[in-house]
């Protein structure tokens, strides 16, 4: 079997590219530094050379021609490096003495050092020409072998440094890029498991805080949300198959009996059958409506609109909704508000959550008991709690009571869709609250708690 080519290329990693960029910048810096050194050294050597030939010409000019010819020959014999040249020309530009075959055309006899651009001399050669009283011309100069040697050294250093930096940058880039490549291979393996349905897998975080860690953190958050939604879908599917089967059987049985009794002309009994079928249908519609509301909340999670509102207005709306229930059921509904007089959040969603909690409390609380809604708003945290006097929830039931269509053993005889706490849990996630269930013996206290938004 042919092995697939790896999609990861170290040359395309940001670490390798940055290494190459730094290497290129370093090479440019070295070139600029060597060039600056060469230019400064060239300027200095030319300046020193000009001073030397000016000094030599000052010494030679006063000498008579015979003595000057002897002095030129002596100086040439002492020039072991062969970099200096001296020449004396007659007015017809013929050589009298010295080692310069002919008077250069671009040399003006004005006593100023000038560049000597002539074949046989290195670039940077300098010379000075002066007119003597008898019409002869004295030329003193030097060849730029020192500058040529310096230029050769600079070029060799530049090439050597360029090669060292390039090879070093490549090796460093390859070495540093191996770490993200290894991490990408690990991420690829985990992604393959996720594609196969293992949504509990999480991308590793090295702790370096680099781009891969930030990306892994974001992907892990997304995987947690996906895993939660998948589990919710599985729970809903299982619960629909289990929890809706009984109402559907009731509807079928009532319709079956109604058909069998149709010929008996028993209208009263037929009406009862229809009423029972309608009740079972209403139960189904109530549960599907709750499921639709949860789907709306999951979608609203991405479009929530938080704003500041007064807690008093919030409590007044809750009290207005449940005032008729307190009269009919003989249950006291108390409100306890402490701390700040305002809070930030989606007021409509929070009212819906508290409504579901108090509605559940009314269902399970006996006549003559008390339900308490307490809101505590401090500088650091916000707490909303609803406590009742009902039977509470078994300890082993707490972990799944916020799932969709889940009901405790004590609630099997009480009408409801089993979606109230699931809706509260969904709103709590949207509003960044933590949901806690605590038995009070008797009674249950449901608490929504979060750090105060900044």
Steps between C-alpha positions, in 0.01 A plus 500: 500500500639836399557728793326836475719803489510701822311830476749665736811659349753653738579766237145634533502532879505849649804409715707402195391805304578729792842338534567565132378858533728559800789337314442724196478806726822395674678451166385844385626643830840329460530625142415853610751479786782369278421760236510778759833366634643479148390853409636646823827309465531607136440862590756480779767330287451748215528788745819357648643423154434857384686632801795272425538603134454865593779465758726320254442756226580778748833333575590432135398831338790718634765257381697579178445261213820290549432452869129439426584221254723331758237535774232350272719197429578455869133514594406248232768261625357526853142432386496124555121474467502676163209727584666843459597668177709808425568664165662813359390613153648774279278770349442274196351234739803269450609286799823618660501274809259274686276199449202663327528438125296802394331798654132400552263707291249551786763635741510880522821654634326721759641353819178319602468123556277338238373154413715313255269321255745321274568144395754327718384667822254373758173679549562778752854588391589867569763738362608864521680700225690827545677737257864578580662833427684362193176367346547141605211313664541296821245220558469321834235230561410160638318194375188383695616148576402545865148604402480212255607257772245651740226467236595135444486433876156666521365292211632177653352595839169587336477169315612300804256677732220467247556125471532453877187705572300331224596148605454587867161659433387193304611263775338712773180536294481125435570420865245748637233400245517135614311586822189648332512227237490232773213684668316521168537124453349451847216739414445313173467168687251648747305665218476161327351351821253790522396437138421143601262626770724510809393849611655456844847546344676832567796664331815513716612834644874526559486798735727714282214740422588509130268505197442123508404515868254782436353314203480174700320682781241640258453163329462326838226746596328424172536124558349535848201680352467240224525215751235662717264548204558144377426362847189715518385368164558143613314560825211663315481213252503241778247690707269558206504129428440419867295788644266565207415135450243497781296802377505361148375163625224678691391685187501179298302311767240775531457521123479120477228482764320792339488316167372183669234692689394706199224258405363485858388862474656566841565871460588564862764232505631613160531855629703378796730312263552810288570712808763249616657497153508880496665505844770262381545711187533816710766326706692418185467855368618641834815289487571587138445867580755473781746333261446782251566756774828329588602509134419873494712553811795313348474729199455809717828420676672665205266800483440594864443866583613587853405831654472659842164484678357573845457203730177648643337496156620142453346388833176690433449316171557162669258590781236609251528170312457281809261703714194298385678172585572608856132574556376175345757266653534665840879517461703803610746645247768710673759723336837581658728747316836611641788697355495708184173625351589411141663221302616432145356221285219400268200591714254293295710183524558542874126548559433184301753304708359624832145436374585135428661459843207653687251310283674174594499610865122555490450155346690320774430717807209402725225742596602731783872486421725785392702571186786750520666687214825655626725725292841591640710748302844581639801669345650162406215259428129474424275227645138418415343223708152343512426283804179301559350264753454202271645148515832599344709285263678176571879533511551252216252694284675836521759426233241451225204712612607788273493278193215529257181308579640361825270467802565387854317216670300740717368684192367207300142562623517877437422645158787658310730465204821430688662794323482774766844449654649433156378843387639658818835327442510627139428858612762466775763403240402796281518746790822345644335371819586180685197289588494323840233272651495463879254311720375680813303218663228583434521690178737567215708811440608573141780758481633696203842647578753694293784747529379853446553607136765767456 
